[in-house]
Amino acid sequence: MADKAYTPASEMSLWWLGQTKPQLIGQLVLAENNRKVGLAYADESSISNALSQVAAFGLKLSEAKDMVSNIQKVVATWPEHFAQMGVRAREIEMLRVSMNRFRQ
């Protein structure tokens, strides 16, 4: 019997196993001949969904809301923030499509 090379599955589900029922976060997807991995978010991904699990992270709801607010401020001006952190303009343009998803 000849040894067969391992071939990974092209998709894998990513689940949150919190204190309530398991929730689908998204799918990890292999791309470009298994050289890249992407994450396709499930429809259930939302800020309210994340805030429903703050206790699992040892946070109070008010602390978590403050964190979300700070993140939203950075995401709203992400190109400027990335540039301040030393990310090159060419790389910022490459990220623009992905980052715009979070501005909704």
Phi and psi restraints in degrees (value plus and minus 20) as a CYANA .aco file:
   2 ALA   PHI     -99.5   -59.5
   2 ALA   PSI     124.5   164.5
   3 ASP   PHI     -92.4   -52.4
   3 ASP   PSI     112.7   152.7
   4 LYS   PHI    -121.1   -81.1
   4 LYS   PSI     120.1   160.1
   5 ALA   PHI     -87.4   -47.4
   5 ALA   PSI     123.2   163.2
   6 TYR   PHI     -87.4   -47.4
   6 TYR   PSI     111.7   151.7
   7 THR   PHI    -139.3   -99.3
   7 THR   PSI      93.8   133.8
   8 PRO   PHI     -90.0   -50.0
   8 PRO   PSI     133.0   173.0
   9 ALA   PHI     -86.5   -46.5
   9 ALA   PSI     128.4   168.4
  10 SER   PHI     -99.6   -59.6
  10 SER   PSI     -36.6     3.4
  11 GLU   PHI    -159.6  -119.6
  11 GLU   PSI     126.7   166.7
  12 MET   PHI    -163.1  -123.1
  12 MET   PSI     112.4   152.4
  13 SER   PHI     -96.9   -56.9
  13 SER   PSI     122.2   162.2
  14 LEU   PHI    -134.1   -94.1
  14 LEU   PSI      96.9   136.9
  15 TRP   PHI    -134.8   -94.8
  15 TRP   PSI     126.1   166.1
  16 TRP   PHI    -117.4   -77.4
  16 TRP   PSI      97.8   137.8
  17 LEU   PHI    -123.4   -83.4
  17 LEU   PSI      42.5    82.5
  18 GLY   PHI     -96.9   -56.9
  18 GLY   PSI    -175.0  -135.0
  19 GLN   PHI    -100.6   -60.6
  19 GLN   PSI     -33.7     6.3
  20 THR   PHI    -126.9   -86.9
  20 THR   PSI    -179.5  -139.5
  21 LYS   PHI     -84.0   -44.0
  21 LYS   PSI     131.5   171.5
  22 PRO   PHI     -78.7   -38.7
  22 PRO   PSI     121.2   161.2
  23 GLN   PHI    -143.6  -103.6
  23 GLN   PSI     114.0   154.0
  24 LEU   PHI     -92.9   -52.9
  24 LEU   PSI     102.6   142.6
  25 ILE   PHI    -108.0   -68.0
  25 ILE   PSI     -62.1   -22.1
  26 GLY   PHI     150.4   190.4
  26 GLY   PSI    -186.6  -146.6
  27 GLN   PHI    -139.8   -99.8
  27 GLN   PSI     110.8   150.8
  28 LEU   PHI    -105.0   -65.0
  28 LEU   PSI     109.0   149.0
  29 VAL   PHI    -146.9  -106.9
  29 VAL   PSI     108.7   148.7
  30 LEU   PHI    -102.1   -62.1
  30 LEU   PSI     122.0   162.0
  31 ALA   PHI    -161.1  -121.1
  31 ALA   PSI     147.0   187.0
  32 GLU   PHI      29.2    69.2
  32 GLU   PSI      43.3    83.3
  33 ASN   PHI      35.4    75.4
  33 ASN   PSI      23.4    63.4
  34 ASN   PHI      44.7    84.7
  34 ASN   PSI       4.1    44.1
  35 ARG   PHI    -119.5   -79.5
  35 ARG   PSI     -33.6     6.4
  36 LYS   PHI    -152.8  -112.8
  36 LYS   PSI     131.4   171.4
  37 VAL   PHI    -142.8  -102.8
  37 VAL   PSI     114.4   154.4
  38 GLY   PHI    -142.4  -102.4
  38 GLY   PSI     144.0   184.0
  39 LEU   PHI    -141.6  -101.6
  39 LEU   PSI      99.4   139.4
  40 ALA   PHI    -121.4   -81.4
  40 ALA   PSI      92.3   132.3
  41 TYR   PHI     -90.9   -50.9
  41 TYR   PSI     124.4   164.4
  42 ALA   PHI     -96.6   -56.6
  42 ALA   PSI     141.2   181.2
  43 ASP   PHI     -82.5   -42.5
  43 ASP   PSI     -43.5    -3.5
  44 GLU   PHI     -96.9   -56.9
  44 GLU   PSI     -27.9    12.1
  45 SER   PHI     -87.2   -47.2
  45 SER   PSI      99.8   139.8
  46 SER   PHI    -179.2  -139.2
  46 SER   PSI     142.8   182.8
  47 ILE   PHI     -85.4   -45.4
  47 ILE   PSI     -62.6   -22.6
  48 SER   PHI     -83.0   -43.0
  48 SER   PSI     -54.8   -14.8
  49 ASN   PHI     -85.4   -45.4
  49 ASN   PSI     -64.6   -24.6
  50 ALA   PHI     -84.0   -44.0
  50 ALA   PSI     -62.0   -22.0
  51 LEU   PHI     -86.7   -46.7
  51 LEU   PSI     -41.3    -1.3
  52 SER   PHI     -90.9   -50.9
  52 SER   PSI     -30.5     9.5
  53 GLN   PHI    -137.5   -97.5
  53 GLN   PSI       3.0    43.0
  54 VAL   PHI     -81.0   -41.0
  54 VAL   PSI     -54.2   -14.2
  55 ALA   PHI     -81.4   -41.4
  55 ALA   PSI     -51.9   -11.9
  56 ALA   PHI     -83.8   -43.8
  56 ALA   PSI     -40.2    -0.2
  57 PHE   PHI    -126.4   -86.4
  57 PHE   PSI     -11.6    28.4
  58 GLY   PHI      50.9    90.9
  58 GLY   PSI       7.4    47.4
  59 LEU   PHI    -130.7   -90.7
  59 LEU   PSI     134.2   174.2
  60 LYS   PHI    -107.1   -67.1
  60 LYS   PSI     135.0   175.0
  61 LEU   PHI     -78.1   -38.1
  61 LEU   PSI     -61.9   -21.9
  62 SER   PHI     -82.9   -42.9
  62 SER   PSI     -58.4   -18.4
  63 GLU   PHI     -83.8   -43.8
  63 GLU   PSI     -64.5   -24.5
  64 ALA   PHI     -84.8   -44.8
  64 ALA   PSI     -60.2   -20.2
  65 LYS   PHI     -83.9   -43.9
  65 LYS   PSI     -58.5   -18.5
  66 ASP   PHI     -83.0   -43.0
  66 ASP   PSI     -61.4   -21.4
  67 MET   PHI     -82.4   -42.4
  67 MET   PSI     -64.4   -24.4
  68 VAL   PHI     -81.4   -41.4
  68 VAL   PSI     -63.5   -23.5
  69 SER   PHI     -80.4   -40.4
  69 SER   PSI     -64.4   -24.4
  70 ASN   PHI     -83.5   -43.5
  70 ASN   PSI     -61.6   -21.6
  71 ILE   PHI     -84.1   -44.1
  71 ILE   PSI     -63.2   -23.2
  72 GLN   PHI     -80.9   -40.9
  72 GLN   PSI     -57.1   -17.1
  73 LYS   PHI     -84.5   -44.5
  73 LYS   PSI     -62.7   -22.7
  74 VAL   PHI     -87.2   -47.2
  74 VAL   PSI     -63.9   -23.9
  75 VAL   PHI     -84.3   -44.3
  75 VAL   PSI     -55.6   -15.6
  76 ALA   PHI     -83.8   -43.8
  76 ALA   PSI     -48.0    -8.0
  77 THR   PHI    -143.4  -103.4
  77 THR   PSI      15.8    55.8
  78 TRP   PHI     -77.6   -37.6
  78 TRP   PSI     -58.5   -18.5
  79 PRO   PHI     -80.3   -40.3
  79 PRO   PSI     -63.0   -23.0
  80 GLU   PHI     -84.6   -44.6
  80 GLU   PSI     -62.9   -22.9
  81 HIS   PHI     -82.7   -42.7
  81 HIS   PSI     -65.8   -25.8
  82 PHE   PHI     -81.9   -41.9
  82 PHE   PSI     -62.3   -22.3
  83 ALA   PHI     -81.6   -41.6
  83 ALA   PSI     -60.9   -20.9
  84 GLN   PHI     -83.7   -43.7
  84 GLN   PSI     -49.2    -9.2
  85 MET   PHI    -106.8   -66.8
  85 MET   PSI     -17.8    22.2
  86 GLY   PHI      75.6   115.6
  86 GLY   PSI     -11.9    28.1
  87 VAL   PHI     -93.5   -53.5
  87 VAL   PSI     113.3   153.3
  88 ARG   PHI     -91.3   -51.3
  88 ARG   PSI     131.2   171.2
  89 ALA   PHI     -76.3   -36.3
  89 ALA   PSI     -60.3   -20.3
  90 ARG   PHI     -81.8   -41.8
  90 ARG   PSI     -60.5   -20.5
  91 GLU   PHI     -91.3   -51.3
  91 GLU   PSI     -55.5   -15.5
  92 ILE   PHI     -81.3   -41.3
  92 ILE   PSI     -62.6   -22.6
  93 GLU   PHI     -83.7   -43.7
  93 GLU   PSI     -55.8   -15.8
  94 MET   PHI     -86.2   -46.2
  94 MET   PSI     -51.1   -11.1
  95 LEU   PHI    -105.3   -65.3
  95 LEU   PSI     -36.3     3.7
  96 ARG   PHI     -73.0   -33.0
  96 ARG   PSI     -64.2   -24.2
  97 VAL   PHI     -81.9   -41.9
  97 VAL   PSI     -65.6   -25.6
  98 SER   PHI     -87.3   -47.3
  98 SER   PSI     -63.8   -23.8
  99 MET   PHI     -87.9   -47.9
  99 MET   PSI     -51.0   -11.0
 100 ASN   PHI     -84.0   -44.0
 100 ASN   PSI     -42.1    -2.1
 101 ARG   PHI     -78.9   -38.9
 101 ARG   PSI     -52.7   -12.7
 102 PHE   PHI    -108.5   -68.5
 102 PHE   PSI     -20.2    19.8
 103 ARG   PHI    -109.0   -69.0
 103 ARG   PSI     -21.4    18.6
